[in-house]
Amino acid sequence: MIKARDVDRLLILSTLFLVVVGIVMVYSTSYIMALTRYGDEYYFIKRHLLYVLIGICGFIVASRTPYAIYRPLAYPILLVALFLLGLLFIVGPHGSGTANRWLDTGIIRFQPSEPAKLSLVVFLSYFLSSRAERIKEFYGTFLPNIVLAGMVVALVMAEPDFGTAVFLSLLVLIMNFIAGVRLRYLLGLVVLSLPFLYLVVRNFSYMMGRILVFLDPWKDPDGAGFQVVQSFLAFGSGGVYGVGLGEGRQKLFYLPEAHTDFIFSVIGEEIGFVGVAGIILCYLLFLLSGTRIAFRAKDLFGTYLSLGLTLMIVLQAGLNMAVTLGMLPPKGLTLPFISYGGTSLVVNMTAVGMILNVCIKSNEA
């Protein structure tokens, strides 16, 4: 039986707040589109509520599953993630310019890159904690974990999903840094990766276009820069208190992906600076809670697992918000717990359950 004193209320409350905001904003941003496309203004919100329910189930199961069970399963979990990512190139759509990001089993349709994030954190938590006494070694620690993690990143990059690949790369680097891997190894990896990144950007015109839009979105406000410019207009019109919940104009087919990648822009328009600041504060409280749980964990695996999962959520949130504010090139990353997107929501809520279990186990006598 889970006792109230054994759980971190801040973790649960911040997650609950973000999920509730997500429910409200998904409906607010999608009902016009749903009515126009499907003749049902509740088309997206009904599906989103279903994902929330599945996510709650994932949260409950994960919170009651001893996190130590993931330790011997780290490699199998990683292999399953690699298999699912590889399966995209066998059964997914093919052709020039076609992105293979969704796997349709006939029963469910999901993005393998989302559970791959979770599997990567579990693997790195196990690998880095098991190599704690050899953490400074290049061949014994750094090279093996970078190669295995790099396989996940490479498959995601090949979909192509450049934004998620960059996000995963940052997550891998940060977790290695936290674990105490030599800084010169990490810096060397970054330097060696730069020529490869340059070639990738040069060979994929849409990536170059995103970078050019980031540098000067007003150069082509009706074309490549349209999405970013509309995001700026949404924030600008919102002011301090916003134009009112449901009263935003940018979601009326001006701002593409208003219910997914750019939902934060609509929050800025409808709830204003107050709403934006509240969302940012909530993610910071989530970060504080996850970090606190990590440092109270009974073992190093629990510490890395809690920190990794917390960073997985907060880092993605930071990248998404930075994109909507024009601080980074568009990456196609959703806002955790808030954006419409079933796979992401279920994975993130499951991750919160795993963090909570670390908290529960650390409080046991």
C-alpha positions in Angstrom: 0.0 0.0 0.0 1.4 3.4 -1.0 1.2 5.9 1.8 0.8 9.6 1.3 4.0 10.4 3.1 6.0 8.2 0.7 5.1 10.3 -2.4 6.4 13.6 -3.6 3.3 15.8 -3.8 5.1 18.4 -5.8 5.8 15.8 -8.6 2.1 14.7 -8.7 0.6 18.2 -8.5 2.8 19.7 -11.2 2.1 16.8 -13.5 -1.6 17.0 -12.8 -1.7 20.7 -13.4 0.1 20.3 -16.8 -2.2 17.5 -17.9 -5.3 19.5 -17.0 -3.9 22.5 -18.8 -3.3 20.2 -21.8 -6.9 18.9 -21.8 -8.2 22.5 -21.8 -5.8 23.8 -24.4 -6.1 20.8 -26.8 -9.8 21.4 -27.0 -9.4 25.2 -27.3 -6.8 24.8 -30.1 -8.4 22.0 -32.0 -12.2 22.3 -32.0 -12.4 24.5 -35.1 -10.1 22.3 -37.1 -11.9 19.2 -35.9 -15.3 20.6 -36.9 -14.0 21.7 -40.3 -12.1 18.4 -41.1 -14.2 15.8 -39.4 -17.6 17.4 -38.7 -17.0 16.8 -35.0 -15.6 19.5 -32.7 -14.7 16.9 -30.1 -12.7 14.7 -32.5 -9.3 15.5 -31.1 -10.3 16.0 -27.5 -12.0 12.6 -27.3 -8.8 11.0 -28.5 -6.7 13.1 -26.2 -8.8 12.1 -23.2 -8.4 8.4 -24.1 -4.6 9.0 -24.2 -4.8 10.6 -20.8 -6.7 7.6 -19.4 -4.1 5.2 -20.9 -1.4 7.5 -19.5 -2.9 7.3 -16.0 -2.9 3.5 -16.3 0.8 3.6 -17.3 1.5 6.0 -14.4 -0.2 3.7 -11.8 1.5 0.5 -13.1 4.9 2.2 -13.2 4.5 3.7 -9.8 3.8 0.3 -8.3 6.6 -1.5 -10.2 9.9 -1.6 -8.3 12.3 0.4 -10.4 15.1 -2.2 -9.7 13.3 -4.5 -12.1 14.5 -2.4 -15.0 18.1 -3.0 -14.2 18.4 -6.6 -15.6 16.0 -5.6 -18.4 18.0 -2.6 -19.6 19.5 -4.3 -22.6 16.3 -6.1 -23.7 14.4 -2.9 -23.4 17.0 -1.1 -25.6 16.9 -4.0 -28.2 13.1 -3.7 -28.4 13.4 0.0 -29.0 15.9 -0.6 -31.8 13.7 -3.3 -33.3 10.7 -1.0 -33.4 12.7 1.8 -34.9 14.1 -0.5 -37.5 10.6 -1.9 -38.2 9.7 1.5 -39.5 11.9 1.0 -42.5 10.3 -2.4 -43.3 6.6 -1.7 -42.9 6.5 2.1 -43.0 6.0 4.4 -46.0 8.9 4.8 -48.3 10.0 7.3 -51.0 11.9 10.5 -51.4 10.9 13.1 -48.8 8.7 10.6 -46.9 9.1 10.5 -43.2 8.8 7.1 -41.5 7.8 8.1 -38.0 4.6 6.2 -37.3 4.2 2.4 -36.9 0.7 1.1 -37.6 0.1 -2.3 -36.2 -3.6 -2.4 -37.3 -4.7 -2.1 -33.7 -2.6 0.9 -32.5 -0.6 3.5 -34.3 2.3 5.0 -32.4 5.7 6.7 -32.8 8.5 4.3 -31.8 10.8 7.3 -31.1 8.8 8.1 -28.0 9.3 4.8 -26.1 12.8 4.9 -27.5 13.5 8.0 -25.3 12.3 6.0 -22.2 14.4 2.9 -23.1 17.5 5.1 -23.7 17.2 6.6 -20.2 16.8 3.2 -18.6 19.8 1.8 -20.5 22.0 4.7 -19.7 21.0 4.7 -16.0 21.9 1.0 -15.8 25.1 1.2 -17.8 26.5 4.3 -16.2 25.7 3.2 -12.7 27.2 -0.2 -13.3 30.4 1.4 -14.6 30.6 3.9 -11.7 34.1 2.8 -10.7 35.3 2.8 -14.3 33.4 6.0 -15.4 36.6 7.7 -16.6 37.6 4.9 -19.0 37.2 5.5 -22.7 37.0 1.9 -24.0 35.3 0.4 -21.0 32.6 3.0 -20.4 32.4 6.0 -22.8 32.7 4.2 -26.2 30.3 1.3 -25.5 27.5 3.5 -24.2 27.9 6.1 -26.9 27.9 3.5 -29.7 24.7 1.8 -28.3 23.0 5.1 -27.7 24.2 6.3 -31.1 22.3 3.5 -32.8 19.0 4.8 -31.4 19.9 8.3 -32.5 21.0 7.2 -36.0 17.7 5.3 -36.6 15.7 8.3 -35.4 17.8 10.6 -37.7 17.1 8.2 -40.6 13.3 8.5 -40.3 14.1 11.4 -40.7 13.4 13.2 -37.4 16.2 15.6 -36.9 14.6 17.4 -33.9 14.1 14.2 -31.9 17.6 13.0 -32.8 19.2 16.3 -31.6 17.1 16.0 -28.4 18.2 12.5 -27.8 21.8 13.4 -28.4 21.6 16.2 -25.8 20.0 13.9 -23.3 22.8 11.3 -23.8 25.5 14.0 -23.4 23.9 15.4 -20.3 23.5 12.0 -18.6 27.1 11.1 -19.4 28.3 14.5 -18.0 26.2 14.0 -14.8 27.7 10.5 -14.4 31.2 12.0 -14.5 32.5 10.9 -17.9 35.6 12.9 -18.8 34.6 16.3 -20.3 37.2 16.0 -23.1 35.5 12.8 -24.4 32.2 14.6 -24.6 33.7 17.8 -26.2 35.6 15.6 -28.6 32.4 13.8 -29.6 30.6 17.1 -30.2 33.5 18.4 -32.4 33.6 15.2 -34.4 29.9 15.4 -34.9 29.9 18.9 -36.4 31.0 17.9 -40.0 28.4 15.1 -40.0 25.7 17.5 -38.9 26.8 20.0 -41.6 26.5 17.3 -44.3 23.1 16.3 -43.0 21.7 19.8 -43.0 23.1 20.4 -46.5 21.6 17.3 -47.9 18.1 17.8 -46.4 16.7 21.1 -47.8 14.0 21.3 -45.1 16.6 21.4 -42.4 18.5 24.2 -44.1 15.1 26.0 -44.5 14.4 25.7 -40.8 17.8 27.2 -39.9 17.3 30.1 -42.4 13.8 30.7 -41.0 15.3 30.8 -37.5 17.9 33.4 -38.5 15.3 35.7 -40.2 11.7 34.6 -40.2 10.5 38.0 -41.4 12.4 37.5 -44.7 9.6 35.2 -45.9 6.7 35.8 -43.6 4.1 34.2 -45.9 6.3 31.2 -46.8 9.0 29.4 -44.9 8.8 31.9 -41.9 5.0 31.8 -41.7 4.7 29.5 -38.7 7.3 31.3 -36.6 5.9 34.7 -37.5 2.4 33.6 -36.5 3.8 32.3 -33.2 5.3 35.8 -32.6 1.9 37.4 -33.3 0.2 35.1 -30.9 2.5 36.0 -28.1 2.4 39.6 -28.9 -1.4 39.8 -29.0 -1.7 38.0 -25.7 0.0 40.7 -23.6 0.0 40.2 -19.9 -3.4 38.5 -19.3 -4.3 37.2 -22.8 -7.3 37.7 -25.0 -9.3 35.1 -23.1 -9.5 31.3 -23.1 -10.9 30.1 -26.4 -10.8 33.6 -27.9 -7.4 33.3 -29.7 -7.3 34.0 -33.4 -4.0 32.4 -34.4 -5.5 28.9 -34.1 -8.0 29.7 -36.8 -5.8 28.2 -39.5 -3.2 30.9 -39.1 -0.9 29.0 -36.9 -0.1 25.5 -38.2 0.2 22.7 -35.6 -1.6 24.8 -33.0 -2.7 21.8 -31.0 0.7 20.0 -31.1 4.1 21.7 -31.7 2.9 25.3 -31.2 0.3 24.9 -28.5 2.5 27.1 -26.2 2.0 30.0 -28.6 -1.8 29.7 -28.2 -1.4 29.6 -24.4 0.6 32.9 -24.7 -2.2 34.4 -26.8 -5.2 33.3 -24.8 -3.8 33.3 -21.2 -1.0 35.8 -21.8 2.3 36.2 -19.9 0.6 35.1 -16.7 -0.2 31.7 -18.3 3.2 31.4 -19.9 5.0 32.1 -16.7 2.7 29.7 -14.8 3.6 26.9 -17.3 7.3 27.6 -17.1 7.1 27.7 -13.2 5.3 24.3 -13.2 8.1 22.7 -15.3 10.7 24.2 -13.0 8.8 22.7 -10.0 8.7 19.4 -11.8 12.5 19.6 -12.3 13.0 20.5 -8.6 10.9 17.6 -7.5 12.6 15.0 -9.9 16.0 16.2 -8.9 15.2 16.0 -5.2 13.9 12.5 -5.6 17.1 11.6 -7.5 19.4 12.7 -4.7 17.3 10.8 -2.2 17.4 7.5 -4.1 18.8 4.5 -2.4 21.2 3.6 -5.2 23.0 5.2 -8.1 20.7 3.5 -10.6 17.7 5.1 -9.0 19.5 8.5 -9.0 20.3 8.3 -12.7 16.9 6.9 -13.6 15.0 9.8 -11.8 17.4 12.4 -13.1 17.3 11.0 -16.7 13.5 10.8 -16.8 13.1 14.3 -15.3 15.5 15.7 -17.9 13.8 13.8 -20.7 10.6 15.7 -19.9 11.9 19.1 -18.9 14.5 19.3 -21.6 11.9 18.6 -24.3 9.6 21.2 -22.7 12.4 23.8 -22.8 13.3 23.0 -26.5 9.6 23.3 -27.5 9.1 26.6 -25.7 12.4 28.0 -27.2 11.2 27.1 -30.7 7.8 28.9 -30.3 9.7 32.0 -29.0 12.0 32.0 -32.0 15.1 31.1 -29.9 15.8 27.8 -31.7 15.0 26.5 -35.2 11.7 24.5 -35.5 12.3 20.9 -34.3 8.9 19.2 -34.4 8.9 18.5 -30.6 5.7 18.5 -28.6 5.2 20.2 -25.3 5.1 17.4 -22.7 1.7 16.7 -21.0 0.1 19.6 -22.9 0.4 19.0 -26.6 -1.9 16.6 -28.5 0.0 13.4 -29.1 -0.9 10.0 -27.7 2.4 8.2 -27.7 4.3 11.2 -26.1 1.6 11.7 -23.4 1.5 8.0 -22.4 5.3 7.7 -22.3 5.7 10.8 -20.2 3.1 9.9 -17.7 4.6 6.4 -17.4 8.0 8.1 -16.8 6.4 10.1 -14.0 5.2 6.9 -12.4 8.8 5.5 -12.6 10.2 8.6 -10.9 7.5 8.3 -8.2 8.5 4.7 -7.6 12.1 5.8 -7.0 10.6 8.2 -4.4 8.5 5.5 -2.8 11.4 3.1 -2.5 13.7 5.7 -1.1 11.2 6.4 1.7 10.8 2.7 2.7 12.3 1.7 6.0 
